[in-house]
Amino acid sequence: MNYTVTLTETEKKALEYVAYDPDEWIKSAATNRANKAIKEIIEKNTTYCNEKSIAIAVGQDAQVTQAYTLGVIQTAKAVQDAA
């Protein structure tokens, strides 16, 4: 999946000050946060499935999908919209 981030010239200069390659820094930040979320989701899904005696899907992609399908998790947008 591709995302486009638009920065002001000042924001670009600021990132160049703290990051050797701002593009790589942005990609790394997003990837690392996604990986942290994957671990959290798998943990929640595993706990839920064990409590309910549900077979846990095989592989992290399948487990993340299973967590959504079973209602173990919702998107942040869905949670905020419901509040």
C-alpha positions as a Markdown table, in Angstrom:
| # | Residue | x | y | z |
|---|---|---|---|---|
| 1 | Met | 0.0 | 0.0 | 0.0 |
| 2 | Asn | 1.3 | 3.4 | -0.8 |
| 3 | Tyr | 0.7 | 6.6 | 1.1 |
| 4 | Thr | 1.7 | 10.1 | 0.2 |
| 5 | Val | 2.8 | 12.6 | 2.8 |
| 6 | Thr | 3.0 | 16.3 | 2.0 |
| 7 | Leu | 5.4 | 18.4 | 4.1 |
| 8 | Thr | 5.9 | 22.1 | 4.1 |
| 9 | Glu | 9.4 | 23.3 | 3.1 |
| 10 | Thr | 10.1 | 24.0 | 6.8 |
| 11 | Glu | 8.9 | 20.5 | 7.9 |
| 12 | Lys | 11.2 | 19.0 | 5.2 |
| 13 | Lys | 14.2 | 21.1 | 6.4 |
| 14 | Ala | 13.5 | 20.1 | 10.0 |
| 15 | Leu | 13.4 | 16.4 | 9.1 |
| 16 | Glu | 16.6 | 16.7 | 7.1 |
| 17 | Tyr | 18.1 | 18.1 | 10.3 |
| 18 | Val | 17.3 | 15.0 | 12.4 |
| 19 | Ala | 17.2 | 12.2 | 9.7 |
| 20 | Tyr | 19.8 | 11.2 | 7.2 |
| 21 | Asp | 17.0 | 10.3 | 4.7 |
| 22 | Pro | 13.6 | 11.7 | 5.6 |
| 23 | Asp | 11.8 | 9.4 | 3.2 |
| 24 | Glu | 13.4 | 6.3 | 4.9 |
| 25 | Trp | 12.7 | 7.8 | 8.3 |
| 26 | Ile | 9.0 | 8.2 | 7.5 |
| 27 | Lys | 8.7 | 4.7 | 6.1 |
| 28 | Ser | 10.5 | 3.3 | 9.1 |
| 29 | Ala | 8.3 | 5.2 | 11.6 |
| 30 | Ala | 5.1 | 3.8 | 9.9 |
| 31 | Thr | 6.4 | 0.3 | 9.5 |
| 32 | Asn | 7.6 | 0.1 | 13.1 |
| 33 | Arg | 4.3 | 1.4 | 14.4 |
| 34 | Ala | 2.4 | -1.1 | 12.3 |
| 35 | Asn | 4.6 | -3.9 | 13.6 |
| 36 | Lys | 3.9 | -2.9 | 17.2 |
| 37 | Ala | 0.2 | -2.9 | 16.4 |
| 38 | Ile | 0.4 | -6.3 | 14.8 |
| 39 | Lys | 2.0 | -7.7 | 18.0 |
| 40 | Glu | -0.8 | -6.1 | 20.1 |
| 41 | Ile | -3.5 | -7.5 | 17.9 |
| 42 | Ile | -2.1 | -11.0 | 17.8 |
| 43 | Glu | -1.8 | -11.0 | 21.6 |
| 44 | Lys | -5.5 | -9.9 | 22.0 |
| 45 | Asn | -6.6 | -12.4 | 19.4 |
| 46 | Thr | -4.7 | -15.2 | 21.0 |
| 47 | Thr | -6.1 | -14.4 | 24.5 |
| 48 | Tyr | -9.7 | -14.2 | 23.1 |
| 49 | Cys | -9.4 | -17.4 | 21.1 |
| 50 | Asn | -8.0 | -19.3 | 24.0 |
| 51 | Glu | -10.7 | -18.1 | 26.3 |
| 52 | Lys | -13.4 | -19.0 | 23.8 |
| 53 | Ser | -11.7 | -22.3 | 22.7 |
| 54 | Ile | -11.5 | -21.0 | 19.1 |
| 55 | Ala | -8.8 | -22.3 | 16.8 |
| 56 | Ile | -6.2 | -19.6 | 16.2 |
| 57 | Ala | -5.6 | -18.7 | 12.5 |
| 58 | Val | -2.1 | -19.6 | 11.2 |
| 59 | Gly | 0.2 | -16.7 | 10.3 |
| 60 | Gln | 0.2 | -13.1 | 11.4 |
| 61 | Asp | -1.8 | -11.9 | 8.4 |
| 62 | Ala | -4.5 | -14.4 | 9.1 |
| 63 | Gln | -4.5 | -13.7 | 12.8 |
| 64 | Val | -4.9 | -9.9 | 12.3 |
| 65 | Thr | -7.8 | -10.7 | 9.9 |
| 66 | Gln | -9.3 | -13.1 | 12.4 |
| 67 | Ala | -9.2 | -10.5 | 15.1 |
| 68 | Tyr | -11.3 | -8.1 | 13.0 |
| 69 | Thr | -13.6 | -10.9 | 11.9 |
| 70 | Leu | -14.3 | -12.1 | 15.5 |
| 71 | Gly | -14.8 | -8.5 | 16.7 |
| 72 | Val | -11.7 | -8.7 | 19.0 |
| 73 | Ile | -10.6 | -5.4 | 17.6 |
| 74 | Gln | -12.0 | -2.5 | 15.6 |
| 75 | Thr | -10.4 | 0.2 | 13.6 |
| 76 | Ala | -9.5 | 3.4 | 15.5 |
| 77 | Lys | -12.0 | 5.2 | 13.3 |
| 78 | Ala | -14.8 | 2.9 | 14.2 |
| 79 | Val | -14.0 | 3.2 | 17.9 |
| 80 | Gln | -13.9 | 7.0 | 17.8 |
| 81 | Asp | -17.0 | 7.3 | 15.6 |
| 82 | Ala | -18.9 | 5.1 | 18.1 |
| 83 | Ala | -17.8 | 7.3 | 21.1 |
